[in-house]
Amino acid sequence: MTLVVNLSPELEDRLREKAIRQGQDIDTVVSELLASILKEEAQDTAEAIRGVQQGLDDFSTGKFRSFGEYASEQRQKYNLSA
């Protein structure tokens, strides 16, 4: 697949330098960087969804505390005034 992306000269220079250091062509470097970013983004999203689901599960089973309790704990923990 061909995709045309306009880059600033500075960014293009950085990518070319990275490609040279790695002994790869710039297309491979860009493709690998994009794949890595997209994988990390998907993992972050999945982790956030798991966290929200865990919170919902905890709430539905009664594992929660009031905001007042949480705020009081944080004030004590960080020596904050009320």
C-alpha positions in Angstrom: 0.0 0.0 0.0 1.2 3.5 -0.8 0.5 6.3 1.6 1.8 9.8 1.2 2.5 11.8 4.4 3.9 15.3 4.5 6.6 15.7 7.1 8.5 18.6 8.3 12.1 18.7 7.1 13.3 18.2 10.7 11.2 15.1 11.2 12.2 13.6 7.9 15.9 14.2 8.8 15.4 12.5 12.1 13.7 9.5 10.5 16.5 9.3 7.9 19.2 9.4 10.6 17.4 6.7 12.5 17.1 4.5 9.4 20.8 5.0 8.7 21.7 4.1 12.3 19.6 0.9 12.1 20.8 0.0 8.6 17.2 0.0 7.3 15.4 2.0 4.7 13.2 4.9 5.9 10.0 3.1 4.8 10.7 0.2 7.2 11.6 2.5 10.0 8.4 4.5 9.6 6.3 1.4 9.3 7.8 -0.1 12.4 7.3 3.1 14.4 3.7 3.4 13.4 3.0 -0.3 14.2 4.6 0.1 17.6 2.6 3.2 18.4 -0.7 1.6 17.3 0.1 -1.5 19.4 0.8 0.6 22.5 -2.4 2.6 21.9 -4.5 -0.6 21.7 -2.8 -2.0 24.8 -3.5 1.3 26.7 -7.2 1.2 25.6 -7.6 -2.5 26.6 -6.0 -1.7 30.0 -8.3 1.2 30.6 -11.4 -0.9 29.7 -10.2 -3.6 32.1 -9.8 -1.0 34.8 -13.3 0.4 34.2 -14.8 -3.1 34.2 -13.0 -3.9 37.4 -14.4 -0.8 39.0 -17.9 -1.7 37.8 -17.5 -5.3 39.1 -16.3 -4.0 42.5 -19.2 -1.6 42.7 -21.8 -4.3 41.9 -20.4 -6.6 44.6 -20.3 -3.8 47.2 -16.5 -3.3 47.2 -16.5 0.5 47.3 -16.2 3.4 49.7 -17.7 6.8 49.8 -15.9 9.8 48.3 -15.8 11.3 51.8 -13.8 8.2 53.1 -11.4 8.4 50.2 -10.9 12.2 50.6 -10.3 11.8 54.3 -7.7 9.1 53.6 -5.9 11.2 51.0 -5.9 14.2 53.4 -4.3 12.1 56.1 -1.9 10.4 53.7 -0.6 13.7 52.2 -1.1 15.8 55.4 -3.7 18.1 53.7 -6.1 20.4 55.5 -9.9 19.8 55.2 
